[in-house]
Amino acid sequence: MSYLPEKKRNLTDKQEAFALAVFEGNNFSESYRIAYDASNMSAACIHTEACLLVQNPKVSERLEVLNADRVKQQRMLSLSRSDFVLKQ
């Protein structure tokens, strides 16, 4: 049994790498280059493939989960800071 979250298990390793690269702030084309071997591809082809990949329901759902986790962490940090200020 895998220890990975359900959302991550549905992706290939390359799809996961792409999603993480996008999540880290790379544009779609650069994320595609990070995750896939694009050395023999034109910039236009990379762009097209990256756009298709981000429209993949599994990839877009993974990006939504990653972003939701980020928002949750930011809220918790904000609450922690507010609590600290109130205690002071």
C-alpha positions in Angstrom: 0.0 0.0 0.0 1.4 3.4 -1.0 1.8 6.1 1.7 1.1 8.8 -0.9 -2.1 10.9 -0.7 -4.8 9.7 -3.1 -4.5 12.8 -5.3 -0.8 12.2 -5.8 -1.1 8.5 -6.6 -3.3 9.2 -9.6 -0.4 11.1 -11.3 2.6 9.8 -13.1 6.0 10.8 -11.6 6.4 13.3 -14.5 2.9 14.8 -14.0 3.7 15.2 -10.3 7.0 16.9 -11.1 5.2 19.2 -13.5 2.6 20.1 -10.9 5.2 20.8 -8.3 7.2 22.9 -10.6 4.1 25.0 -11.4 3.3 25.2 -7.7 6.8 26.5 -7.0 6.2 29.4 -9.4 7.5 28.3 -12.7 5.5 29.0 -15.8 3.9 26.1 -17.7 6.6 25.8 -20.3 9.5 25.9 -17.8 7.6 23.4 -15.6 7.3 21.1 -18.6 11.0 21.4 -19.3 11.7 20.5 -15.7 9.5 17.4 -15.7 10.0 16.1 -19.2 12.8 15.6 -21.6 12.1 18.5 -24.0 15.6 18.9 -25.4 14.4 18.0 -29.0 11.2 20.0 -28.8 10.5 23.5 -30.2 9.4 26.3 -27.8 5.9 26.2 -29.5 5.6 22.5 -29.0 6.6 22.7 -25.4 4.1 25.4 -24.8 1.3 23.4 -26.5 2.2 20.2 -24.5 2.4 22.2 -21.2 -1.0 23.8 -21.9 -2.5 20.4 -22.6 -1.0 18.9 -19.5 -2.3 21.6 -17.2 -5.8 21.0 -18.6 -5.5 17.3 -17.7 -8.1 16.8 -14.9 -5.7 14.9 -12.7 -3.0 17.6 -13.0 -5.4 20.5 -12.5 -6.9 18.8 -9.5 -3.4 18.2 -8.0 -2.6 21.9 -8.5 -5.9 22.8 -6.7 -4.9 20.6 -3.8 -1.4 22.1 -3.6 -2.8 25.6 -3.6 -5.5 24.8 -1.0 -2.8 23.4 1.2 -0.8 26.6 0.7 -3.8 28.7 1.7 -4.4 26.6 4.7 -0.8 27.0 5.9 -0.9 30.7 5.3 -4.1 31.0 7.4 -2.6 28.9 10.2 0.5 31.1 10.2 -1.6 34.3 10.2 -3.6 32.9 13.2 -0.4 32.0 15.0 0.9 35.6 14.5 -2.4 37.1 15.6 -2.5 34.9 18.7 1.1 35.9 19.5 0.3 39.6 19.2 -2.8 39.3 21.4 -0.8 37.5 24.1 1.9 40.2 24.1 
